[in-house]
């Protein structure tokens, strides 16, 4: 067997996973390695120095991090913590983003300003990493995008810049399902500096389907050409689900019998669309994402998602004629639900006098709820639990609900006198008098089995079987860890945990 890889960084086992492209499988491999190590009894934490994503999660200490790191924390049997993702960039336009440092929103910056700020951000990254390595035996680090992005190399904190700073080895993963996997791996390696190339301890090929013996000549050539070992080939996992870092996953489970038809318009700055994972994976739901230029199809329920730029997304909604489509939907008896930014759109006005999400100003809302929203600089970040008020189709039963809030807006008006949920901080959300329109600031509404069942019954589903999204995610993490143990040379990666050279 080839010699083991040295992973120790000042007493802590550290390895970084970087990808040849975005969506090569970095997040998934990190989650898999985290669960494998945790199952072996190691204390392990995920870490992503810098993340750019509109899917985020609220931590136990009241911070905001990338959603993928929250899932990776679950793989470690941990609650998510702000140190797991010290820099989060949430795009609000094509050239600007909200910069979140160690869980707290700092400022909106354009790309050039942030490039100059990276020296400061680097300090936060190294500080968070230092705290993690003091607490855990292992830290599994995820890179961002590709390390071969030459224009971003100066001041890099997301990929090789971090690996060089803490002197840790790197696993390079590539997606063979995209095609050109050998070009991706060799080309990426060629574009690295000499010290960075020496840091690449192994390759992983992801999403392979077919006869592995037909791939073997390519693997032999790759190792001979680069001198870098192939640590393993991960198979294509059909039906696999792990929450997406940013891209919308529209795949869903096929159901039989009665299905509720749900439509979600996709707007330019749609955020936290992981709210809908529990719906698209529920066999009782037929979920469809509608893109720009498409009309709203017939449905039982239209859901307006969260948004990083509510006024801009309102303008896009109207430009697509979806406001008229929603009015037609309501005339035919359909239901409408708004979540967070989508909830704000349902009101009469959305005001952003301080330019929190874009140009300062005020926009008319859809006028479906008698309320107004104003955005403030201080973001509301909290994890919540409470009860839903009785909904149509559920009798007088109060249903438990859990989730989280991430918003800058505060809504006021008579519509809030008919709330959706009762939380420790007070009532949340609003419902129209006829019961057709509802809005809430709670993300993750459909993750809780009882709440999901109640909401789907309100929307018109006659029979909804129990569906536990958290249990499904846990089962998928276990499935992933099993595959990682079976197909990667873990004895070479983690010799202390695989002392006999077996793979587990």
C-alpha positions as CSV (number, residue, x, y, z in Angstrom):
1,X,0.0,0.0,0.0
2,X,1.1,3.6,-0.7
3,X,2.5,5.5,2.3
4,X,-0.1,7.4,4.4
5,X,-0.8,11.1,3.9
6,X,0.4,13.4,6.7
7,X,-2.8,15.3,7.8
8,X,-1.8,16.6,11.2
9,X,-1.8,20.4,11.6
10,X,-0.5,21.3,15.0
11,X,-2.1,18.3,16.7
12,X,-5.4,18.4,14.7
13,X,-6.2,16.1,11.8
14,X,-7.0,18.5,8.9
15,X,-7.7,17.8,5.2
16,X,-9.2,20.1,2.6
17,X,-11.5,19.0,-0.2
18,X,-11.2,21.2,-3.3
19,X,-13.0,20.8,-6.7
20,X,-12.0,21.2,-10.3
21,X,-15.3,23.0,-10.8
22,X,-18.3,24.2,-8.9
23,X,-20.7,21.4,-8.0
24,X,-18.0,18.8,-8.4
25,X,-19.0,17.1,-5.2
26,X,-17.0,19.0,-2.5
27,X,-19.9,19.5,-0.1
28,X,-21.0,15.9,-0.4
29,X,-17.5,14.4,0.1
30,X,-17.0,16.6,3.1
31,X,-20.3,15.4,4.6
32,X,-19.4,11.8,3.9
33,X,-15.9,12.1,5.4
34,X,-17.3,13.8,8.5
35,X,-19.8,11.0,9.1
36,X,-17.2,8.3,8.5
37,X,-14.9,9.9,11.1
38,X,-17.7,10.5,13.6
39,X,-18.8,6.9,13.3
40,X,-15.2,5.9,14.1
41,X,-15.4,7.8,17.3
42,X,-13.4,10.9,16.3
43,X,-14.6,14.4,17.3
44,X,-14.8,16.2,13.9
45,X,-16.1,19.5,12.6
46,X,-16.7,20.8,9.1
47,X,-15.2,24.1,7.9
48,X,-15.6,26.3,4.9
49,X,-13.5,29.4,4.9
50,X,-15.5,31.3,2.4
51,X,-18.9,30.5,0.9
52,X,-21.0,32.3,-1.7
53,X,-24.6,31.1,-1.5
54,X,-28.2,32.2,-1.0
55,X,-29.0,29.1,1.1
56,X,-28.1,29.8,4.7
57,X,-28.8,28.4,8.1
58,X,-29.1,29.9,11.6
59,X,-26.6,28.6,14.2
60,X,-27.2,27.8,17.9
61,X,-25.2,30.9,18.8
62,X,-27.4,33.2,16.6
63,X,-25.2,33.5,13.6
64,X,-25.7,32.8,9.9
65,X,-23.7,30.3,7.8
66,X,-24.0,28.4,4.6
67,X,-26.7,25.7,4.6
68,X,-24.2,23.1,3.4
69,X,-22.1,23.5,6.5
70,X,-25.3,23.0,8.7
71,X,-25.8,19.7,6.9
72,X,-22.2,18.8,7.4
73,X,-22.6,19.6,11.1
74,X,-25.4,17.1,11.2
75,X,-23.0,14.6,9.7
76,X,-20.7,15.2,12.6
77,X,-23.6,14.8,15.1
78,X,-23.1,18.5,15.9
79,X,-25.3,21.6,16.0
80,X,-24.1,24.2,13.5
81,X,-21.8,27.0,14.7
82,X,-20.7,30.3,13.1
83,X,-17.0,29.2,13.1
84,X,-17.9,26.5,10.6
85,X,-18.3,29.1,7.9
86,X,-16.7,32.4,8.9
87,X,-17.2,34.2,5.6
88,X,-20.5,34.0,3.8
89,X,-21.3,36.1,0.7
90,X,-25.0,36.4,-0.2
91,X,-25.3,38.0,-3.7
92,X,-27.9,40.8,-4.0
93,X,-27.0,41.7,-7.6
94,X,-24.7,40.5,-10.4
95,X,-21.8,42.6,-9.0
96,X,-22.6,43.0,-5.3
97,X,-23.2,40.8,-2.2
98,X,-23.9,41.1,1.5
99,X,-20.7,40.1,3.4
100,X,-21.3,38.1,6.5
101,X,-18.3,37.6,8.9
102,X,-18.5,35.0,11.6
103,X,-22.2,34.9,11.4
104,X,-23.0,38.6,11.4
105,X,-23.8,40.8,8.4
106,X,-21.1,43.4,8.0
107,X,-21.9,45.4,4.8
108,X,-22.9,45.2,1.2
109,X,-19.9,45.3,-1.1
110,X,-19.2,45.1,-4.8
111,X,-16.7,42.6,-6.1
112,X,-13.8,45.1,-6.2
113,X,-14.4,46.3,-2.7
114,X,-14.6,42.8,-1.3
115,X,-11.3,41.9,-3.1
116,X,-9.6,44.7,-1.1
117,X,-11.3,43.5,2.1
118,X,-10.1,39.9,1.9
119,X,-7.0,40.6,4.0
120,X,-9.4,41.4,6.9
121,X,-11.6,38.5,6.1
122,X,-8.6,36.2,6.2
123,X,-8.0,37.1,9.8
124,X,-11.6,36.0,10.7
125,X,-11.1,32.8,8.7
126,X,-7.9,31.9,10.6
127,X,-9.4,32.8,13.9
128,X,-12.4,30.6,13.4
129,X,-10.2,27.7,12.2
130,X,-8.0,28.1,15.3
131,X,-11.0,27.7,17.6
132,X,-12.2,24.6,15.8
133,X,-8.9,22.8,15.9
134,X,-8.6,23.5,19.6
135,X,-12.0,21.7,20.2
136,X,-11.9,18.8,17.7
137,X,-9.6,16.0,16.7
138,X,-10.3,16.5,13.0
139,X,-11.4,19.4,10.8
140,X,-12.6,18.6,7.3
141,X,-12.4,21.7,5.1
142,X,-14.3,22.5,2.0
143,X,-13.0,24.8,-0.7
144,X,-15.1,27.0,-3.0
145,X,-15.4,26.9,-6.8
146,X,-12.0,25.9,-8.2
147,X,-8.4,26.6,-7.0
148,X,-7.4,27.2,-10.7
149,X,-9.3,30.5,-11.0
150,X,-6.2,32.6,-11.8
151,X,-7.9,36.0,-11.5
152,X,-8.8,35.2,-7.9
153,X,-5.5,33.8,-6.7
154,X,-4.2,37.0,-5.1
155,X,-5.4,37.1,-1.5
156,X,-7.2,33.8,-1.8
157,X,-8.8,32.6,1.4
158,X,-11.2,30.0,-0.2
159,X,-8.9,27.4,-1.6
160,X,-5.1,27.1,-1.8
161,X,-4.6,30.3,0.0
162,X,-6.1,28.8,3.1
163,X,-4.4,25.4,2.6
164,X,-1.0,27.1,2.4
165,X,-1.7,29.3,5.4
166,X,-2.5,26.3,7.7
167,X,-0.2,23.9,5.8
168,X,-2.8,21.2,5.2
169,X,-3.1,18.6,2.4
170,X,-5.7,18.8,-0.3
171,X,-8.0,16.2,-2.0
172,X,-9.0,17.3,-5.5
173,X,-12.4,16.0,-6.6
174,X,-13.8,16.0,-10.1
175,X,-17.2,15.1,-11.6
176,X,-16.9,12.5,-14.3
177,X,-20.6,12.8,-15.2
178,X,-19.8,16.2,-16.7
179,X,-17.3,14.8,-19.1
180,X,-13.6,15.6,-19.5
181,X,-12.7,14.5,-16.0
182,X,-9.0,13.8,-16.9
183,X,-8.6,17.2,-18.5
184,X,-10.2,18.8,-15.4
185,X,-7.8,17.1,-13.0
186,X,-4.6,17.5,-15.1
187,X,-5.5,21.0,-16.1
188,X,-6.2,22.2,-12.6
189,X,-3.0,20.7,-11.4
190,X,-1.0,22.4,-14.2
191,X,-2.4,25.8,-13.2
192,X,-1.3,25.6,-9.6
193,X,2.0,26.8,-8.3
194,X,4.7,24.3,-7.5
195,X,4.0,24.5,-3.7
196,X,0.3,24.1,-4.3
197,X,0.8,21.1,-6.6
198,X,2.8,19.4,-3.9
199,X,-0.1,19.9,-1.5
200,X,-2.5,17.8,-3.6
201,X,-2.4,14.5,-1.8
202,X,-4.9,12.6,-4.0
203,X,-7.7,12.7,-6.5
204,X,-11.3,11.5,-6.1
205,X,-13.5,11.0,-9.1
206,X,-17.2,11.5,-8.4
207,X,-20.5,10.3,-10.0
208,X,-19.1,7.4,-12.0
209,X,-21.5,4.9,-13.6
210,X,-20.5,1.9,-15.6
211,X,-17.9,-0.8,-15.5
212,X,-14.9,0.4,-13.3
213,X,-12.5,-1.9,-15.2
214,X,-13.1,0.3,-18.3
215,X,-12.0,3.3,-16.3
216,X,-8.9,1.7,-14.9
217,X,-6.5,2.4,-17.8
218,X,-7.4,6.1,-17.4
219,X,-6.7,6.0,-13.7
220,X,-3.3,4.4,-14.3
221,X,-2.4,7.0,-16.8
222,X,-3.5,9.8,-14.5
223,X,-1.3,8.6,-11.7
224,X,1.6,8.1,-14.0
225,X,1.2,11.5,-15.6
226,X,0.8,13.5,-12.4
227,X,2.4,11.4,-9.7
228,X,-0.8,11.9,-7.6
229,X,-2.7,8.8,-6.4
230,X,-6.3,8.3,-7.1
231,X,-7.9,7.8,-3.7
232,X,-11.1,6.4,-5.1
233,X,-14.0,6.5,-7.5
234,X,-17.4,7.3,-6.1
235,X,-20.4,5.9,-7.9
236,X,-23.3,7.9,-9.2
237,X,-25.9,7.7,-6.4
238,X,-29.4,7.4,-8.0
239,X,-32.1,9.1,-5.9
240,X,-29.5,10.6,-3.6
241,X,-30.4,13.9,-1.8
242,X,-28.4,16.3,0.3
243,X,-29.4,19.9,0.5
244,X,-27.9,22.0,-2.3
245,X,-25.4,24.7,-1.5
246,X,-26.9,27.1,-4.0
247,X,-28.3,25.6,-7.2
248,X,-32.0,24.7,-7.2
249,X,-32.6,20.9,-7.3
250,X,-35.8,20.3,-9.1
251,X,-35.8,16.5,-9.0
252,X,-38.6,14.9,-7.0
253,X,-39.9,11.6,-5.8
254,X,-42.6,10.1,-8.0
255,X,-45.9,9.6,-6.1
256,X,-49.0,7.5,-6.6
257,X,-52.6,8.5,-6.0
258,X,-53.6,11.9,-4.9
259,X,-51.0,14.6,-5.2
260,X,-51.1,18.3,-4.3
261,X,-49.9,20.5,-7.1
262,X,-47.5,23.2,-5.8
263,X,-45.8,25.9,-7.9
264,X,-42.8,28.0,-6.9
265,X,-41.8,30.9,-9.1
266,X,-38.0,31.2,-9.4
267,X,-36.9,34.8,-9.0
268,X,-33.4,36.3,-9.7
269,X,-32.5,36.5,-5.9
270,X,-34.5,33.6,-4.6
271,X,-32.9,32.4,-1.3
272,X,-33.3,29.5,1.0
273,X,-35.0,27.4,-1.6
274,X,-34.1,24.4,0.6
275,X,-37.5,25.2,2.2
276,X,-38.9,23.2,-0.7
277,X,-36.8,20.0,-0.4
278,X,-39.2,18.5,2.0
279,X,-42.0,19.1,-0.5
280,X,-40.3,17.8,-3.7
281,X,-39.2,14.7,-1.9
282,X,-42.7,14.1,-0.5
283,X,-44.6,11.5,-2.7
284,X,-47.9,13.3,-1.9
285,X,-46.7,16.5,-3.6
286,X,-46.1,17.4,-7.2
287,X,-43.8,20.4,-7.0
288,X,-42.8,22.5,-10.0
289,X,-40.3,25.4,-10.2
290,X,-41.4,28.0,-12.8
291,X,-38.7,29.9,-14.5
292,X,-38.6,33.3,-16.2
293,X,-40.7,33.5,-19.3
294,X,-43.0,30.6,-18.3
295,X,-46.6,31.2,-17.3
296,X,-47.8,30.0,-14.0
297,X,-49.5,26.6,-14.5
298,X,-52.7,25.5,-12.7
299,X,-51.9,24.5,-9.1
300,X,-53.4,24.1,-5.7
301,X,-50.8,26.2,-4.0
302,X,-48.4,28.9,-5.1
303,X,-45.4,29.6,-2.8
304,X,-43.3,32.7,-2.9
305,X,-39.9,31.9,-1.6
306,X,-37.4,34.0,0.4
307,X,-35.5,36.7,-1.4
308,X,-32.1,38.5,-1.0
309,X,-33.6,41.5,-2.9
310,X,-37.3,41.7,-2.3
311,X,-38.0,44.8,-4.3
312,X,-35.9,43.6,-7.2
313,X,-37.7,40.2,-7.2
314,X,-41.1,41.9,-7.0
315,X,-40.2,43.8,-10.2
316,X,-39.2,40.5,-11.8
317,X,-42.4,38.8,-10.7
318,X,-44.4,41.5,-12.3
319,X,-42.3,41.6,-15.5
320,X,-43.1,37.9,-15.9
321,X,-46.8,38.5,-15.5
322,X,-46.9,36.2,-12.4
323,X,-48.8,38.8,-10.4
324,X,-51.7,38.5,-12.8
325,X,-51.3,34.7,-12.8
326,X,-51.6,34.7,-9.0
327,X,-54.8,36.8,-9.1
328,X,-56.3,34.3,-11.6
329,X,-55.2,31.4,-9.3
330,X,-56.9,33.0,-6.3
331,X,-60.2,33.6,-8.3
332,X,-60.3,29.8,-9.0
333,X,-59.9,29.1,-5.3
334,X,-56.2,28.4,-5.1
335,X,-54.0,29.1,-2.1
336,X,-50.9,31.3,-1.8
337,X,-48.2,31.1,0.8
338,X,-45.3,33.6,1.2
339,X,-42.2,32.7,3.2
340,X,-39.9,35.5,4.5
341,X,-39.3,37.8,1.5
342,X,-42.2,36.1,-0.2
343,X,-44.3,37.1,2.8
344,X,-43.2,40.7,2.5
345,X,-44.2,40.7,-1.2
346,X,-47.8,39.8,-0.2
347,X,-48.3,43.1,1.6
348,X,-49.1,46.6,0.3
349,X,-45.6,48.1,0.3
350,X,-42.0,47.2,0.8
351,X,-39.7,50.1,1.8
352,X,-35.9,50.0,1.9
353,X,-35.0,53.6,2.8
354,X,-31.5,52.7,3.7
355,X,-30.7,50.7,0.6
356,X,-30.1,47.5,2.6
357,X,-30.8,45.2,-0.4
358,X,-30.3,47.5,-3.3
359,X,-31.2,51.1,-4.4
360,X,-33.1,52.9,-1.6
361,X,-36.8,53.4,-2.2
362,X,-40.2,51.9,-1.8
363,X,-42.2,49.4,-4.0
364,X,-45.8,48.5,-4.1
365,X,-46.5,44.9,-2.9
366,X,-49.0,42.5,-4.3
367,X,-51.7,43.9,-2.0
368,X,-52.9,40.5,-0.8
369,X,-52.4,41.2,2.9
370,X,-53.1,44.4,4.7
371,X,-49.6,45.2,5.9
372,X,-46.5,47.1,5.1
373,X,-42.8,46.1,5.5
374,X,-39.8,48.2,6.1
375,X,-36.2,46.9,5.9
376,X,-33.7,47.7,8.7
377,X,-30.0,47.2,8.9
378,X,-30.1,44.8,11.8
379,X,-30.9,41.3,10.6
380,X,-33.3,39.1,12.6
381,X,-31.6,35.8,13.2
382,X,-33.1,33.1,15.4
383,X,-34.1,29.5,15.5
384,X,-37.7,29.2,16.6
385,X,-40.3,26.6,17.8
386,X,-43.9,27.1,18.6
387,X,-47.3,26.2,17.3
388,X,-49.4,26.9,14.2
389,X,-52.7,28.5,14.9
390,X,-55.6,26.2,13.8
391,X,-55.8,26.0,10.0
392,X,-58.6,25.0,7.7
393,X,-58.7,21.3,7.3
394,X,-57.1,20.6,10.7
395,X,-60.0,21.5,13.0
396,X,-59.0,23.3,16.2
397,X,-55.8,21.4,16.6
398,X,-52.7,23.4,17.4
399,X,-49.7,21.9,15.5
400,X,-46.1,22.1,16.6
401,X,-43.7,23.9,14.2
402,X,-40.0,24.4,14.1
403,X,-37.7,26.5,11.9
404,X,-35.5,29.6,11.7
405,X,-35.8,33.3,10.8
406,X,-33.4,35.3,8.6
407,X,-34.7,38.7,7.6
408,X,-34.1,42.4,7.7
409,X,-37.8,43.4,7.4
410,X,-40.3,44.3,10.0
411,X,-44.0,44.0,9.0
412,X,-46.9,45.9,10.5
413,X,-50.6,46.2,9.8
414,X,-54.0,44.8,10.5
415,X,-53.3,41.6,8.7
416,X,-50.9,40.6,11.5
417,X,-54.0,40.4,13.9
418,X,-54.7,37.1,12.2
419,X,-51.3,35.3,12.6
420,X,-50.1,32.0,11.4
421,X,-48.0,30.8,14.4
422,X,-47.4,31.5,18.0
423,X,-43.7,31.7,18.9
424,X,-41.9,32.7,22.1
425,X,-41.2,36.1,20.7
426,X,-45.0,36.5,20.0
427,X,-47.3,35.9,17.0
428,X,-45.8,35.4,13.5
429,X,-47.2,35.9,10.1
430,X,-50.6,36.8,8.7
431,X,-53.6,35.2,7.0
432,X,-56.3,36.8,4.8
433,X,-59.8,36.9,6.0
434,X,-60.9,34.3,3.4
435,X,-58.1,31.9,4.4
436,X,-56.7,31.8,0.9
437,X,-53.5,33.8,1.5
438,X,-50.9,33.2,4.2
439,X,-47.4,34.5,5.0
440,X,-44.8,33.8,7.6
441,X,-41.2,34.6,8.5
442,X,-40.5,31.0,9.4
443,X,-38.1,29.0,7.1
444,X,-38.2,25.3,7.3
445,X,-42.0,25.1,7.7
446,X,-42.3,21.8,5.8
447,X,-39.4,20.0,7.5
448,X,-41.4,19.2,10.6
449,X,-43.8,16.3,9.9
450,X,-46.9,17.6,11.8
451,X,-46.6,21.2,10.4
452,X,-46.1,19.9,6.9
453,X,-49.1,17.8,7.1
454,X,-51.3,20.6,8.5
455,X,-50.1,23.1,5.8
456,X,-50.7,20.6,3.0
457,X,-54.2,19.9,4.3
458,X,-54.9,23.7,4.3
459,X,-53.7,23.8,0.7
460,X,-56.2,21.1,-0.3
461,X,-54.5,17.7,0.1
462,X,-57.1,15.3,1.4
463,X,-54.7,12.6,2.6
464,X,-51.1,13.2,3.5
465,X,-49.0,10.3,4.8
466,X,-46.4,11.0,7.5
467,X,-43.2,12.3,6.0
468,X,-40.1,13.0,8.2
469,X,-37.6,15.1,6.2
470,X,-35.0,15.1,9.0
471,X,-35.1,11.3,9.2
472,X,-34.7,11.2,5.4
473,X,-31.6,13.5,5.5
474,X,-30.1,11.3,8.2
475,X,-30.6,8.2,6.1
476,X,-29.0,9.9,3.1
477,X,-26.0,10.9,5.2
478,X,-25.6,7.3,6.4
479,X,-25.9,6.1,2.8
480,X,-23.2,8.5,1.7
481,X,-20.8,7.5,4.5
482,X,-21.3,3.8,3.6
483,X,-20.3,4.6,0.0
484,X,-17.3,6.7,1.0
485,X,-16.1,3.9,3.3
486,X,-16.5,1.3,0.5
487,X,-14.9,3.2,-2.4
488,X,-12.1,5.5,-0.9
489,X,-8.7,4.4,0.4
490,X,-9.4,5.7,3.9
491,X,-6.6,3.7,5.4
492,X,-4.2,5.9,3.5
493,X,-6.1,9.1,4.4
494,X,-6.6,8.3,8.1
495,X,-4.1,5.7,9.1
496,X,-4.7,6.3,12.8
497,X,-8.3,5.2,12.5
498,X,-7.6,2.4,10.0
499,X,-4.4,1.0,11.5
500,X,-4.7,-2.4,9.9
501,X,-5.0,-1.0,6.4
502,X,-8.6,-2.0,6.0
503,X,-11.2,0.4,4.5
504,X,-13.7,-0.1,7.4
